[in-house]
Amino acid sequence: MAIKFQYNKISQQALGKQLKVREKALPTLKNKEAALRMEVKRAKDRAGVLVKELEDKIAQYDGMVRLWGEFDTSLIRIKDVELSVKKLAGVRTPILDNVVFDIQPFVMFNQPLWLMDGIKLVEQMARIAIEREVFLQKMNLLDFARKKTTQKVNLYEKVQIPGYQDAILKIKRFLEDEDNLSKSAQKIVKTRQQQEVQS
C-alpha cells in the first residue's frame, strides 16, 4: 500500500500521528485476536463434548430400537428455543437459555410403561443437539471475527506501520537535504559577497 504524502513538515506530522494511532492500536488488536482464538477453541471443544454426549445417549439406548417403533413422535415437539446474546471480545454471540417443549396430553393406561422415560430421553437428546448447534454458530461467529482481526493486525504490522515509518524517514531525509543545500547556498553567497567586498 503506497502512502501518499508531501515533502513538508505538515505531512510529516500528520503521518507521525497516523503512525502513533496504529502503534497504540496494535497491542489491543493482538490481545483481541488471542482472546478470540481462545474462545473459538473453547466453543469447538464444547461442541465436540456435546457430540460425544449425544452419541453416548444414542448408544445407551441402541438395544431398545424395537421399542422406539412404538413411540408416538407426535407427543412431543419443540415449542421454543430461548436464546440470549453475550459479547465476547466485542463479538455478539448466542447463549442457549432454555428449550421449551410442548408435550401433548395422553392417557397412561393405553401407553407403554417406559413412555415417560422416552419423553425425557427425547428432551435430553434434543436439548444436547440444539446446544451443540448454538456452540457451532458461536464458533463460526467468533472465528469470522478472529479472521478479520488477524487481517487487521497483519495490515497494521506488515504494511501500514512500516509504510508510515518509511514515508516519515523519506520526508525527514528530504528536509535535511533541503536544509543542507540551503545552508551551502547561503555560505556560497556569503563567500562571494566577502570576495566582492575585498576586491
Secondary structure as the mmCIF struct_conf table of DSSP 4:
data_model
#
loop_
_struct_conf.conf_type_id
_struct_conf.id
_struct_conf.beg_label_comp_id
_struct_conf.beg_label_asym_id
_struct_conf.beg_label_seq_id
_struct_conf.end_label_comp_id
_struct_conf.end_label_asym_id
_struct_conf.end_label_seq_id
HELX_LH_PP_P HELX_LH_PP_P1 ALA A 2 LYS A 4
BEND BEND1 TYR A 7 ASN A 8
HELX_RH_AL_P HELX_RH_AL_P1 LYS A 9 GLN A 60
TURN_TY1_P TURN_TY1_P1 TYR A 61 TYR A 61
HELX_RH_3T_P HELX_RH_3T_P1 ASP A 62 MET A 64
HELX_RH_AL_P HELX_RH_AL_P2 VAL A 65 TRP A 68
TURN_TY1_P TURN_TY1_P2 GLY A 69 GLU A 70
HELX_RH_3T_P HELX_RH_3T_P2 THR A 73 LEU A 75
STRN STRN1 ILE A 76 LEU A 88
TURN_TY1_P TURN_TY1_P3 ALA A 89 GLY A 90
STRN STRN2 VAL A 91 ILE A 103
HELX_LH_PP_P HELX_LH_PP_P2 GLN A 104 PRO A 105
HELX_RH_3T_P HELX_RH_3T_P3 MET A 108 ASN A 110
BEND BEND2 GLN A 111 GLN A 111
TURN_TY1_P TURN_TY1_P4 LEU A 113 TRP A 114
HELX_RH_AL_P HELX_RH_AL_P3 LEU A 115 ASN A 154
HELX_RH_PI_P HELX_RH_PI_P1 LEU A 155 GLN A 160
HELX_RH_AL_P HELX_RH_AL_P4 ILE A 161 GLN A 198
#
